[in-house]
Amino acid sequence: MFRKNQIMKTQLLTLALGLAAASASAVSIGFIGTTSGAPTYNRATEDGSDLSFVGTDVPFHVQSFSVAGDGLYSFSLLADDPSSFDTFAHLYIGSFNPSDALANFLAGNDDSVSGSPELGSSLTGISLFAGANYFFVISGFLNTDFGDFSASIEGPAAITLGAQAAPVPDQASTLLLAGISFVAVAFLRRRLAK
């Protein structure tokens, strides 16, 4: 009986450690949207040093968000139809004003890999801080680049989107894993109590 209890305690500890490791992994949240028919602005260049000379009147979508913990975060952006929508991603801190696209600029990316718009746009290893307001601005390279897109934000802590876009349930597998783990812990605790 002692041996059986020890094995079950070891299994319970292993499961608890697995849960802790799963919760320490990256958090990701996705959303979808469109820049078709959206307001326009003169976007910033990739490095934020100047306004664009070719993206002077590009349709844009703004997604506000905040993070629950300091750390390095990554952003990805993919057009549903890359042949008609060469995406451009910008990140702002504090506030975003389309009439002053250089103010509060944090980072930008035209193509994930230079010259490959079909791979979308991405920002990786961007240092964000809990409690700050951020703005993920989605637009196109040229004034004629617009359309439907999917985007995601990933990092070490919870990410809360503002009211402008509904989250895509891409975390369903994470929630399912957590639910299964809690059921398993409850089952093992019940067996230990017998």
Residue pairs with C-beta under 8 A, 6 or more apart in sequence:
5 192
8 188
8 191
8 192
9 192
11 188
12 185
12 188
12 189
12 192
15 181
15 184
15 185
15 188
16 185
18 181
19 178
19 181
19 185
22 174
22 177
22 178
22 181
26 154
26 155
26 156
27 154
27 155
27 156
27 157
27 158
27 159
27 171
28 152
28 153
28 154
28 159
28 170
28 171
29 152
29 153
29 154
29 159
29 161
29 167
29 168
29 170
29 171
30 150
30 151
30 152
30 153
30 167
30 168
30 170
31 63
31 150
31 151
31 152
31 161
31 165
31 166
31 167
31 168
32 148
32 149
32 150
32 151
32 165
32 168
33 61
33 63
33 138
33 148
33 149
33 151
33 165
34 61
34 146
34 147
34 148
34 149
35 58
35 59
35 60
35 61
35 85
35 138
35 139
35 140
35 146
35 147
35 149
36 59
36 146
36 147
36 148
37 59
38 59
38 60
38 61
38 146
39 59
39 60
39 98
40 57
40 58
40 59
40 60
40 143
41 57
41 58
41 60
41 98
41 99
41 101
41 139
42 51
42 52
42 55
42 56
42 57
42 58
42 101
43 51
43 52
43 55
43 58
43 60
43 88
43 90
43 101
43 137
43 139
44 50
44 51
44 52
44 90
44 101
44 102
44 105
44 108
45 51
45 52
45 108
46 88
46 108
46 109
46 110
47 108
48 90
48 102
48 105
48 106
48 107
48 108
50 102
51 101
51 102
52 58
54 141
54 142
54 143
55 88
55 139
55 140
55 141
55 142
55 143
55 145
56 143
57 143
58 88
58 139
58 140
58 141
58 142
58 143
58 145
58 146
59 139
59 140
59 146
60 98
60 137
60 138
60 139
61 137
61 138
61 139
61 149
61 164
61 165
62 96
62 135
62 136
62 137
62 138
62 164
63 135
63 136
63 137
63 138
63 151
63 161
63 162
63 164
63 165
64 133
64 134
64 135
64 136
64 161
64 162
64 163
64 164
65 134
65 135
65 136
65 153
65 159
65 160
65 161
65 162
66 130
66 131
66 132
66 133
66 134
66 159
66 160
67 73
67 128
67 129
67 130
67 132
67 134
67 155
67 157
67 158
67 159
67 160
68 130
68 157
68 158
68 159
68 160
69 130
69 155
69 156
69 157
69 158
70 127
70 128
70 129
70 130
70 157
71 127
71 128
71 155
71 156
71 157
72 125
72 126
72 127
72 128
72 155
72 156
73 126
73 127
73 128
73 153
73 154
73 155
73 156
73 159
74 122
74 123
74 124
74 125
74 126
74 153
74 154
74 155
75 89
75 91
75 122
75 123
75 124
75 126
75 136
75 151
75 152
75 153
75 154
76 112
76 120
76 121
76 122
76 151
76 152
76 154
77 87
77 89
77 120
77 121
77 122
77 138
77 149
77 150
77 151
78 87
78 120
78 149
78 150
78 151
79 85
79 86
79 87
79 117
79 120
79 147
79 148
79 149
80 147
80 148
80 149
80 150
81 147
81 148
82 117
82 118
82 120
83 118
84 145
84 147
85 140
85 145
85 146
85 147
85 148
85 149
86 110
86 111
86 117
86 140
86 141
86 142
86 145
87 111
87 117
87 120
87 121
87 138
87 139
87 140
87 141
87 145
87 149
88 108
88 109
88 110
88 121
88 138
88 139
88 140
88 141
88 145
89 108
89 109
89 121
89 122
89 123
89 136
89 137
89 138
89 151
90 101
90 105
90 107
90 108
90 136
90 137
90 139
91 105
91 106
91 107
91 108
91 123
91 126
91 134
91 135
91 136
91 137
92 104
92 105
92 106
92 134
92 135
92 137
93 104
93 106
93 132
93 133
93 134
93 135
94 104
94 132
94 133
95 103
95 104
95 133
95 135
96 104
96 135
96 137
97 103
97 104
106 126
106 134
107 123
107 126
108 123
109 121
109 122
109 123
110 121
110 141
111 117
111 119
111 120
111 121
112 119
112 120
112 121
112 122
113 119
117 141
128 134
128 155
130 157
136 151
136 153
138 149
138 151
139 145
139 146
140 146
150 168
152 170
153 159
161 167
